């Protein structure tokens, strides 16, 4: 009996970090899937009708891609930012703190493409695994997210996103983050 107690104790102690590592790997895979699908379809929309078509795609199809992946994976998946385009993407307190930490790290010289963070938190009595990965602003993003944009893009944004704050970005800025969570 004494010989199994230390092994059981060690298993309990080390199970959380192993779980977290598995969860991070899974979250990264889901982000890759989401990001690849989103970017591929967004590029197609841009080729088909320029930035205006891309805005329409983001408005209608991007949430559906996240929902489809969430349904098949059991994770909640979304995007958020310090400067949101859609009120549906407003960060909660945990996400806001992580986004601010990403900005602090970027200001200290970190490459936004390397920034991610995970944590096990308790929410309403339920343990949740939460993960965020920064989204760097690429040159193509500036068609819709720069300080100055084309008038037709401005008009479409005002039509679809009257409360839009997702402007004023430069290439290399943190546009926002993918945010994932799942109950443990």
N, C-alpha and C positions, 0 to 999 in steps of 0.2 A: 504494500500500500504506500509506503514512504517513497518508493522509487517512482510511482506515477504522479504523485503530487507535484514535484518540481516540474515535470514535463507538462502537466495540465496548466500550471501557473505560467510557465514560459509561453505556452500556446496562447493563453489569454492575453498576456502582455504584448506579444508580437502579432496578434491577429489584426489589430487596427491598422498598423502601418502597411501590412501586406494588402489588406482590403483597400486602403487608400491608393496604393500603387496600381492595383487592378482597376479601380474606378477612374483614376487619371488616364490610364491607357485607353479605357473604353470611351471616356469623354473626348479625348483627342481624336479618336477614330470617328466619332459622331460629328465632331466639328469639321474634320476633313471631308466627310461625306456631305454635310450641309454646305460648306464653303465651296466645294467643287461643283455641286449641283447649282447653287446660287450663282456663282461666277459664270459658269458655262451658259446658263440660260440668260443671264444679264448681258453677256457679250452678244448672244444671239439677238436679243431685243435691241441692243445698240446698233447692230448691223442692219436690222430690219427697219428701224425708225428713229435712230439717234437717241439723244438723252431723254426726249419726251416719252418715247416708247419704253425706255429703261425705267423711268419714274412710274409709269403705269404698271410695268412688270413688278417692280418692288412693292407697289401698293397692293396688288392683287395676289400675285403668285408667291412672293417670298414668305409670307406667313403660312401659306399652304405647304411649302416645302418643309418648314420647321415642324408643322403639325404632323405631316406624314412620317417624318423620321421619329418624332416623339411617340406616335402611336405604335410604331414597330419596335421601338427600343425600350419603352418604359421610362424614359427621361423626359423632363420638361426642357425644351430647347428654345432659345430666343436670342435676340440681340438687344443691347442697350447702349446708352452713351451719356456723357455729361451734357451733350447738346443733341437732344432727341428730335427726330422728324415726326414721329407718331407718338401720341400720348400712350398708346398700348405698350410702348417700349420704355416707359419711365422706370428708372432704376429704383429698386427697393433700398433700404438702408444698408444692407450688406453689400449689394452691388455698387452703390455709390461710394462706399469706403474703398472697395477694391479698385474702382475706376480712378479715384483720387490717388491711390498708392501707385497705380500704373503711371499716372502723370508725373508723380514725384520721381519715380525711377527713370522715366524718359528724360526728365530735366537733368538728372544726374549722369546721363549719357547712355542709358540702356537702349538697346535696339527694340522698338515696339513689337517686332515680329517674334521676339523671344519671351515676352511677358505673359505669364499665366499664374493662376493662383487657385488653390483648392483648400477646402476645409470641411470638416464634419461639424454641423451646427444642429442645435435643437430648435425646432419650430413647432409651436403648439403641441409640445410633448412628444414629437416625432423626430428621431434623428434623421438628418438629411445630409447627403453628400452634395456639396456645391463646388462648381468649377467655373472659372472665367478665363478667357483667352483674348488678349488685345487684338484689335483689327487695325492694322496700319492703313493710312490713307495712301492709295496708289494714284498715279497720274490720272488714270481714267475716272477715278472718283470725283475729280475736281470739276467735271462737267456739271455736276449737280450739287457739290458740296463746297465749292470755292466761295470766296467773298463776292466775286462778280461772276455772274452767269448770263447766258443768252436770255433775251426777253421771253422767248417761247418756253424756255425751261422754267423761268421765274413764274410765268402764268400758270403752268401745269402744277408747280409746287403749291402755289396759292390755292388752286382749285382742290387738290387732293389732300394737302396738309396745311390748313390755315394757321396752325400754331407752330409751324416749322422753325426749329432753332439750329438745325444741322448744317450750318453754313460757316464760312470763314476758315476752312481747313486749308492746310498746305500739304504737299506731298511729304510723307514721313510722319505726319501727326498721328495721334491715336484717334481714329474715327469713332471708335466705340469698342465693344467687346461681345463675343459670343458668351452666353451665360447658360449653364446647364445645371440641373439638380435632379436628384432622385432620392426617394426614401430608402433608408437602410433597414 
